[in-house]
Amino acid sequence: AAAAGFGVGTYSAGIMAALLFQLAAIIDCCDGEVARLTFTESPFGAWLDITMDSMVHMAIIAGIAVGSYLRMAGSDGTWIPLALGSAAVIGNGLSFWLVTRAQKIKSSSGWKTPEQAAWSDFLLKHVASRDVSVIVLIFAVIGKLEWFLGLAAIGSVVFSLLMLWVIRPSARTRA
């Protein structure tokens, strides 16, 4: 619903979509906490959580790209939001795949050195955070969601490159 709201392309729809996205992020955090507190967490639940988070983020980015495109319709550079949105969605999809690979490496064969394990943990805990909903809200309030697209495109590609470096074959022990 938030992605569709961003796709409308108006300021007020962007604010409502950003607030809805913020609410969804809060609820998403709560279900994980409940699972941990009730000892009902599972590997499948963790995988499902990251899968759905990635799907939501890609939908939000696509919605912002469409909304920015509609706002700019008829002017020079109309294609830019669509290109940035596409780059961000592709980068997010690649990041999702690399994060799941890193989690599999950690749970199966393990990392070759403690430094590589630390890099993986750092990237997964501090860089891949849920703070994106707050950042989207800030850009919606200042009316610059297209700036978010640029940051998302650059950030997702840089994150993917870092994750590629972390999970390179020399970082893993042989099974």
ABEGO torsion letter per residue (X at the ends): XAAAAAAAGBAAAAAAAAAAAAAAAAAAAAAAAAAAAAGABBAAAAAAAAAAAAAAAAAAAAAAAAAAAAAABGBBGAAAAAAAAAAAAAAAAAAAAAAAAAAAAAABAEBABAAAAAAAAAAAAAABBAAAAAAAAAAAAAGBAAAAAAAAAAAAAAAAAAAAAAABAAABBBX
